[in-house]
Amino acid sequence: MLVLKCAACKKKLWRYDKIGPGEVLRCHKACIDKIYGSFHDGHKIRCHCGKEVGIDKGSYVKMVAKAFTYSGTKRRN
C-alpha cells in the first residue's frame, strides 16, 4: 500500500494499492483505498494547496510525475 503526497506541501492525497513493479504514472480508481485531500477542478485533480497532481481519464488518474511523492511498499504479483 502506497501513500501519495503532494510534492509542494507534503499533505496526503490518497492511499493506493499498487500491484507490480514500475512507476506510479496511472492510479486506477478501483485501487484507490482512501482519499485524504484532493479535489476535482474539471478534469484536473488538485491538492488543497492548488497544485495540479493528476488528470481524470475516466477509470484512472494520469499522474503528473513531479507533482507527488509516495511512501510504502508495492505489492508483487
C-alpha positions in Angstrom: 0.0 0.0 0.0 1.4 3.4 -1.0 0.5 6.8 0.4 0.8 9.5 -2.2 1.6 13.1 -1.0 1.7 16.5 -2.7 5.3 17.4 -3.6 4.7 21.1 -2.8 3.0 21.0 0.6 3.6 17.3 1.7 -0.1 16.7 2.5 -1.5 13.2 1.9 -3.6 12.8 -1.2 -4.7 9.2 -1.1 -3.8 5.6 -0.2 -3.2 3.4 -3.3 -2.8 -0.3 -3.7 0.0 -0.6 -6.2 0.3 -4.0 -7.8 3.6 -4.9 -9.6 6.8 -3.1 -10.2 7.2 0.1 -12.2 6.4 3.8 -11.8 3.2 5.3 -10.4 2.1 7.0 -13.6 -1.5 5.9 -13.6 -3.7 5.4 -10.5 -6.6 3.2 -11.2 -9.7 4.4 -9.3 -10.6 0.8 -8.3 -7.3 0.6 -6.4 -7.6 3.9 -4.5 -8.3 2.8 -0.9 -8.8 6.1 0.9 -8.8 9.7 -0.3 -7.3 12.2 2.2 -7.0 15.6 0.5 -7.6 16.2 -3.2 -10.4 17.7 -5.3 -11.6 17.8 -8.9 -11.3 21.0 -10.9 -12.9 19.9 -14.1 -10.8 17.0 -15.4 -7.8 18.1 -13.3 -7.2 16.8 -9.8 -5.5 19.2 -7.4 -4.2 19.2 -3.9 -5.7 21.6 -1.4 -2.7 23.9 -1.9 -3.7 24.3 -5.5 -1.0 22.3 -7.2 -2.2 20.0 -10.1 -1.3 16.4 -9.3 -3.3 14.5 -12.0 -5.8 14.4 -14.8 -9.0 12.4 -14.6 -9.2 10.0 -17.5 -12.3 8.0 -16.5 -11.3 4.7 -14.9 -7.9 6.0 -13.9 -6.0 9.2 -13.0 -3.0 10.1 -15.1 -0.4 11.5 -12.6 1.8 14.5 -13.1 5.2 12.9 -12.5 6.9 15.7 -10.5 3.8 16.8 -8.6 3.7 14.0 -6.0 5.8 11.7 -3.9 4.9 8.4 -2.3 6.0 6.1 0.5 5.1 2.5 1.3 5.5 -0.8 -0.5 4.3 -2.1 -3.8 2.6 -5.5 -3.9 4.3 -8.1 -6.1 2.2 -10.3 -8.4 
